[in-house]
Amino acid sequence: MKAMRSACLASVFVGVVASAGWAQESKSAALARQLAAALDAAKISTLAVKDPGAPTAYVGVFYISGSQLLVVSGNYSAPELLDARLSRKEFRDAYIDLNSASEPATRLLIEDSGADGLKAVRAPNEPIDAVNAAGKRTSFDKSQPTPDDLKAFAAADERYARMLTTLLRAVGGVSTKVAVR
């Protein structure tokens, strides 16, 4: 009986922590809004760039203005082909290649509904964010996420923030109208 009461108290504590601690804005929120604004200002919907952290890794974005960011990263087995697309500014084709032909074990696809960063806790009638990492899809669609959900969210949000930062640095090179720090 005492063990059951302790377990109930622990689950209530986790629920309170989840509601209070994760209601705050994610690391990716401001970056996603900033990228959406930069893409709108540059009047572009797709962008792909080489990841400065790895010689065969790339990051790409497909932006549906005011609605959604689809951001993908992964290693590409024939980097010279993707580099050629990037040099010709064939960003849509590069995004498609990354999304479909990057190495599956390294592919990370973020579906940011609302183009406002990932959210760990979903409010009623709010769009659902999702992450597809190495073929495993995780949706952030719960109003009361479990500790494992929150751990998965924190890892995805951290990686997404890095991807957004890489893309933000590149937007300035695509359009002279956009100044990104």
Residue pairs with C-beta under 8 A, 6 or more apart in sequence:
14 146
14 147
15 144
18 120
18 121
18 144
18 145
18 147
18 150
19 121
19 144
22 120
22 121
22 145
22 150
22 153
23 121
25 117
26 117
26 118
26 119
26 120
26 153
26 157
26 161
27 117
27 157
27 158
27 160
27 161
28 112
28 117
28 118
28 157
28 160
28 161
28 164
29 116
29 117
29 118
29 119
30 117
31 117
31 161
31 164
31 165
31 168
32 69
32 112
32 115
32 116
32 117
32 118
32 160
32 164
33 115
33 116
33 117
34 164
34 168
34 180
35 61
35 63
35 69
35 115
35 164
35 167
35 168
35 171
36 63
36 65
36 66
36 69
36 115
36 116
38 168
38 171
38 172
38 178
38 180
39 45
39 47
39 61
39 63
39 65
39 171
40 65
40 66
41 175
41 177
41 178
42 171
42 174
42 175
42 177
42 178
43 175
44 63
44 91
44 174
44 175
45 62
45 63
45 64
45 65
45 92
46 60
46 61
46 62
46 63
46 91
46 92
46 94
46 95
47 60
47 61
47 91
47 95
47 167
47 170
47 171
47 174
48 58
48 59
48 60
48 61
48 82
48 85
48 86
48 91
48 94
48 95
48 98
49 58
49 59
49 60
49 86
49 166
49 167
49 169
49 170
50 57
50 58
50 79
50 82
50 83
50 86
51 57
51 58
51 59
51 73
51 166
52 166
54 75
55 79
56 75
56 76
56 77
56 79
57 73
57 74
57 75
57 76
57 106
58 73
58 74
58 75
58 76
58 79
58 82
58 94
58 98
58 102
59 71
59 72
59 73
59 98
59 163
59 166
59 167
60 71
60 72
60 73
60 91
60 94
60 95
60 98
60 99
61 69
61 70
61 71
61 72
61 95
61 167
62 69
62 70
62 92
62 95
62 99
63 69
63 70
63 115
64 70
64 115
66 115
67 113
67 114
67 115
68 111
68 112
68 113
68 114
68 115
69 110
69 112
69 115
70 99
70 109
70 110
70 111
70 112
71 109
71 110
71 112
71 160
71 163
71 164
71 167
72 95
72 98
72 99
72 102
72 107
72 108
72 109
72 110
73 98
73 102
73 106
73 107
73 108
73 159
73 163
74 98
74 102
74 103
74 106
74 107
74 108
75 102
75 103
75 106
76 82
76 97
76 98
76 101
76 102
76 103
77 103
81 97
82 94
82 97
82 98
85 91
85 93
85 94
85 97
86 94
89 174
98 107
99 107
99 109
104 134
104 135
105 134
106 134
107 132
107 133
107 134
107 135
108 131
108 132
108 133
108 134
108 159
108 163
109 131
109 132
109 133
110 118
110 129
110 130
110 131
110 156
110 160
110 163
111 129
111 130
111 131
111 132
112 118
112 129
112 160
113 127
113 128
113 129
114 126
114 127
114 129
117 157
117 160
118 129
118 131
118 140
118 153
118 156
118 157
118 160
119 126
119 129
119 140
120 140
120 145
120 149
120 150
120 153
120 154
120 157
121 140
121 142
121 143
121 144
121 145
122 128
122 140
122 141
122 142
122 143
123 143
124 143
128 139
128 140
128 141
129 139
129 140
130 137
130 138
130 139
130 140
130 141
131 137
131 138
131 140
131 152
131 156
131 160
132 138
133 156
138 152
138 156
140 149
140 153
142 149
145 153
168 180
169 180
171 178
171 180
172 178
172 179
172 180
